[in-house]
């Protein structure tokens, strides 16, 4: 309970408005029939409070996703006595008290002191209600704030029974709504889509008040602390609640359909959403950037009318010469330069420091950049001079320059938002930077990622951290893998949802676009082609994603573009916005693309890889490590690749309904198994734990080999007719410990793929391209730099004993975003060293170059046969531990193919090369060429901060079949 003195202190620190944090109330949580009553918390969710109370076990353990389904089926009520607030509240006509919720998940009735306040149905909205009239007298003896949450699953089922609920058919020829576990409901609920299950995560369908909530009391008479320096939410003065401050920075005349004039002035647009208890006739706004020593002077805002029931939106513009600020760039292309923009809203100009003066000052950290998504046709001149395949462009440009987007896709960081750790998110984002990524796509089936820990009750930083680290963010509205109904009760909730989130994200220079959703365009195109009434669904899609959402987004921003969908065929026109769909010329390239191919025999068949302008999704699933399984497996017999518990945590392909364990898991397990058996030695030793660990690691190794091959192919395309300028791997992070496509496990442990990304997303790389059909091998050096890069490539053939057979060195020069041919050979016999069998040799490819005034090195490997058939030799790897967790690895026997060092349970970190400072793990260890790496620990996330160096484990492919 918050004492009176503490509340007054909090209120005065946030200016004269009295701000009461509802987390300070004593909350209880009970189920519908009252058989369970436990302490509750805010922000929180029902599962978490039941776990805290000992009613359920950790939802992520074992098979609890199944055994705790009863929580989803019940209705849950949070209740708190308002006395700690009301005993200090002075009721008079000069006050208004607002109830502020930053996030309710999802279907809830809210009552205050016995009075009904609202029914809400959107997880992604901020809700504010005037409860002043309810404070003068409670209804009966009820002095509680009550949030009654309805089961989202049962609510969804009820909605689908409405007479106006549209039917979306799933047939053998077309799927109009992908079902994972809880079927047929998520299109009707504005809630995190994957809460109902996905093929990489669990289905907990949580409910709760998952973000902070407050009572804010405004006064038109109290002016004790008239000048507010706002550093957290809610932002107030004595008489106004500043619900929103949206900052949009763009070039004069810029909009998403017009190429920005890079020499034009910058326009700094600040838009306020204001609720005020009284009117102000002549408020002004002053903008100031201290680092540049420039100020706007007072700008007239326009009258603020008294209104606490809804926002009043008012804006000012400030023009800044182009060359005044330094531009923000992603970290691999320049400096992510940020500035402190001080925004002072003076409600009573001319009052000075007098008793009637009132103002709010905020500091917004932001940057100056232009971002474009180029989608118009290539010119005839470009096609002729650059050899580009005819069709449309589809790539981004930062500050007027096209660049290569290198990155991954982000999913929610935890099934329960309210327990996400800020330090865990920072680790994932910093890991992205360490692996050479410059773009993350926030997948449109999860959550609108927060700006920072305080804005709109975010709880952790995402966009602000991306601004700081120099990571571009592809943002999406939350519509994924389904057709969506056009119903008034949904649209009236969707519009404020979209507006609130677009306005909030505007200030972040890291944001590059808003996509209307994930993979919906492909679904509707299939429906249009396959269903008798397919045009009906196409018309609905056009209304929602071409027109409705497009118009809402672009009415709130001038600085970033909108696209209808993550994977799209592009546009016929940007203004007016008209989608292309299937209206294209054969042989031309349009839009972007994705690739998922679970036939492992085609994993390295380059002819199956797409030839596209931009590949925004591609991936293959893998097991988490043995160490992650230790976090959730409860019995010894579970530690097996196909144990019932392990398979229950493989949701690919999804069950499609509530069947448990997933009846389709054997298919997903087989896809991983066959991949390992085809391309790597099949794990099998006399130690069952080692065999399980090698299986887990081998699936990760195959995943990395596959993704690295694809990325190399797409990056190669930058210099070819497709002019490919983007590859975003599915996916970066994990939501739990289970089978997934991730590069980083739930605990923060890096998979093999994460180290693979660090290699293939290096600015300059060298890679082999093998076509078995005509036995041709091409080796290219590829650069994503804006300047010409020169360097040297070395190709060395080795046998598996580690003997160098032959070597050649080739200088190269790579033009902007292009390739340089290092080697081309046809016929395996002529490619191999003379007299050697393909099973006995492998090729090491090294590149050394100067880029951005830095020395860049990279390496890759070519094996002329699958490693499953290579004549590997015991590498006899020796590990010597040094100071500060450095380890020197030596191959005392043969070559250690894919030598890998694991850090112990309870540790979080990564291995780097102390000389280059770059991540280093998973490589060919050659006798006589030792490798020294250092383990860099994340002390915030680690539970074991002083691991024993003897507990670090080395493995290689040899250990798949040998102890």
HELIX and SHEET records of a PDB file:
HELIX    1   1 UNK A    4  UNK A   13  1                                  10    
HELIX    2   2 UNK A   22  UNK A   24  5                                   3    
HELIX    3   3 UNK A   46  UNK A   52  1                                   7    
HELIX    4   4 UNK A   64  UNK A   67  1                                   4    
HELIX    5   5 UNK A   69  UNK A   73  1                                   5    
HELIX    6   6 UNK A   83  UNK A   86  1                                   4    
HELIX    7   7 UNK A  132  UNK A  135  1                                   4    
HELIX    8   8 UNK A  152  UNK A  160  1                                   9    
HELIX    9   9 UNK A  186  UNK A  188  5                                   3    
HELIX   10  10 UNK A  193  UNK A  196  5                                   4    
HELIX   11  11 UNK A  380  UNK A  386  1                                   7    
HELIX   12  12 UNK A  417  UNK A  419  5                                   3    
HELIX   13  13 UNK A  422  UNK A  434  1                                  13    
HELIX   14  14 UNK A  455  UNK A  457  5                                   3    
HELIX   15  15 UNK A  463  UNK A  469  1                                   7    
HELIX   16  16 UNK A  488  UNK A  505  1                                  18    
HELIX   17  17 UNK A  520  UNK A  530  1                                  11    
HELIX   18  18 UNK A  534  UNK A  541  1                                   8    
HELIX   19  19 UNK A  542  UNK A  548  3                                   7    
HELIX   20  20 UNK A  549  UNK A  556  1                                   8    
HELIX   21  21 UNK A  600  UNK A  602  5                                   3    
HELIX   22  22 UNK A  606  UNK A  608  5                                   3    
HELIX   23  23 UNK A  626  UNK A  632  1                                   7    
HELIX   24  24 UNK A  636  UNK A  638  5                                   3    
HELIX   25  25 UNK A  644  UNK A  648  1                                   5    
HELIX   26  26 UNK A  665  UNK A  679  1                                  15    
HELIX   27  27 UNK A  688  UNK A  716  1                                  29    
HELIX   28  28 UNK A  717  UNK A  719  5                                   3    
HELIX   29  29 UNK A  752  UNK A  760  1                                   9    
HELIX   30  30 UNK A  828  UNK A  831  1                                   4    
HELIX   31  31 UNK A  838  UNK A  840  5                                   3    
HELIX   32  32 UNK A  883  UNK A  885  5                                   3    
HELIX   33  33 UNK A  949  UNK A  951  5                                   3    
HELIX   34  34 UNK A  957  UNK A  960  5                                   4    
SHEET    1   A 4 UNK A  18  UNK A  21  0                                        
SHEET    2   A 4 UNK A 213  UNK A 219 -1                                        
SHEET    3   A 4 UNK A  95  UNK A 101 -1                                        
SHEET    4   A 4 UNK A 127  UNK A 130 -1                                        
SHEET    1   B 6 UNK A  37  UNK A  40  0                                        
SHEET    2   B 6 UNK A  27  UNK A  31 -1                                        
SHEET    3   B 6 UNK A  76  UNK A  81 -1                                        
SHEET    4   B 6 UNK A 144  UNK A 149 -1                                        
SHEET    5   B 6 UNK A 108  UNK A 112 -1                                        
SHEET    6   B 6 UNK A 115  UNK A 120 -1                                        
SHEET    1   C 5 UNK A 227  UNK A 230  0                                        
SHEET    2   C 5 UNK A 359  UNK A 366  1                                        
SHEET    3   C 5 UNK A 339  UNK A 346 -1                                        
SHEET    4   C 5 UNK A 284  UNK A 289 -1                                        
SHEET    5   C 5 UNK A 294  UNK A 300 -1                                        
SHEET    1   D 4 UNK A 235  UNK A 236  0                                        
SHEET    2   D 4 UNK A 240  UNK A 251 -1                                        
SHEET    3   D 4 UNK A 266  UNK A 276 -1                                        
SHEET    4   D 4 UNK A 307  UNK A 320 -1                                        
SHEET    1   E 3 UNK A 371  UNK A 374  0                                        
SHEET    2   E 3 UNK A 395  UNK A 398 -1                                        
SHEET    3   E 3 UNK A 401  UNK A 402 -1                                        
SHEET    1   F 6 UNK A 561  UNK A 563  0                                        
SHEET    2   F 6 UNK A 511  UNK A 515  1                                        
SHEET    3   F 6 UNK A 472  UNK A 476  1                                        
SHEET    4   F 6 UNK A 439  UNK A 442  1                                        
SHEET    5   F 6 UNK A 405  UNK A 410  1                                        
SHEET    6   F 6 UNK A 726  UNK A 729  1                                        
SHEET    1   G 2 UNK A 571  UNK A 574  0                                        
SHEET    2   G 2 UNK A 577  UNK A 579 -1                                        
SHEET    1   H 2 UNK A 593  UNK A 595  0                                        
SHEET    2   H 2 UNK A 615  UNK A 618  1                                        
SHEET    1   I 3 UNK A 764  UNK A 771  0                                        
SHEET    2   I 3 UNK A 776  UNK A 783 -1                                        
SHEET    3   I 3 UNK A 818  UNK A 826 -1                                        
SHEET    1   J 4 UNK A 804  UNK A 814  0                                        
SHEET    2   J 4 UNK A 789  UNK A 799 -1                                        
SHEET    3   J 4 UNK A 841  UNK A 851 -1                                        
SHEET    4   J 4 UNK A 854  UNK A 862 -1                                        
SHEET    1   K 4 UNK A 877  UNK A 881  0                                        
SHEET    2   K 4 UNK A 886  UNK A 891 -1                                        
SHEET    3   K 4 UNK A 931  UNK A 937 -1                                        
SHEET    4   K 4 UNK A 909  UNK A 912 -1                                        
SHEET    1   L 3 UNK A 923  UNK A 925  0                                        
SHEET    2   L 3 UNK A 896  UNK A 902 -1                                        
SHEET    3   L 3 UNK A 953  UNK A 955 -1                                        
END                                                                             
